[in-house]
């Protein structure tokens, strides 16, 4: 079985990424990890500065077996991370609230990915432009050719980091509540309340020129 970054690859979990609590929920194949990442836009990046832990939410995108995030070159988070400090990259999707017959067994259905590693900087204007184009096209295919590309000064003000998914795992919960056998006779409702993120109706900028319609990719927008 392949162990590279291909969709069919399975990477053996490290001691740090192996799912220990309910290990049957753990998944280590690239296809599952990639699908969960591709279904989202916001990650949380954990890191420590001078012994103080921080967790920062930020936008991200994936290319192959690598994730990217970016921000202001003045960002303390990015300045520290590009020096090669250890980071923990996580993405979680809440799919439902699980209502059990006891308070103890209430739960949530979710899909999550955790990756550990060190971030590296995307260097050079051409590489940075390509990365930003990939991010824009990941959100809205066709958008990049409609907009003004970043200027040289804007590129200088932007730091883009990437991290390989060499040490990553997914954890997923699906399905009904799992109650203690005697509790199935209790006269209370049990089941799952599904939850999902969905796009609303596009809202035009108040300063939008007259006669410009919302592009088709907004009407077709989906995650995943």
C-alpha positions, 0 to 999 in steps of 0.5 A: 500500500502506498505511503506517499501523499497520493489519495490512496496512501496510508501513513502510519500514525506517529506516537503523537498522532495516534488516536488513543481515546476511542481508537476506532474513530481514527483515520490515517489515509490521505483521502480521508485527511484531504477530504476533511481539510478540503471541506473547510476554510478556517484552521486553528494553529497552536504554537508557543512563544516563550513558554506561553501557548497560543491558538490562532484561527486563520484561513488555510488551503491545501495543495497535495499533501501540504497545507498553507496559511498566510497573513501580515508580515508584521504578525508575531504569529507568522514571524515566530512560526517561520523560524521553525518552531513546532506547530499543531494545525487543526481543522474541525467540522461539527456535523451534529449534536447527539442527544442520548438518554443520559447526560453522560452519553450526549455527544457530537458528530464531527470530522477533524484533522490534527497535523504536527510539524514545522512551517516553512516560508513560501519565498519569492514573488512568483511562488507567493503569487501562485500560492495566493492564486491557489487560495483564491481559486480554491474559494471561488474558481474563476475569481483570480482572473477577475481581480487586481493581483497583489502589488509588489508592496502587497506581496512584501507585506504578506507572509505565506507559510506551508507545512507538510502533512507527514504527521497527521491523523483524522478523527470522526464520529458519526451515527446515533447515540450509544446508551447504556442498555437499560436506558433504551427503555427511558421515555425521552427522545434520543437521536441526532440534530444534524448541523451544516454550514451553508452559503446564503444569498450574496450581498453586494458591496454598498459601493458596487458599480451599477449593473454588475451581477453576482458571479456564477461561482457565488451561486454555485458555492459549496465547501468540500 
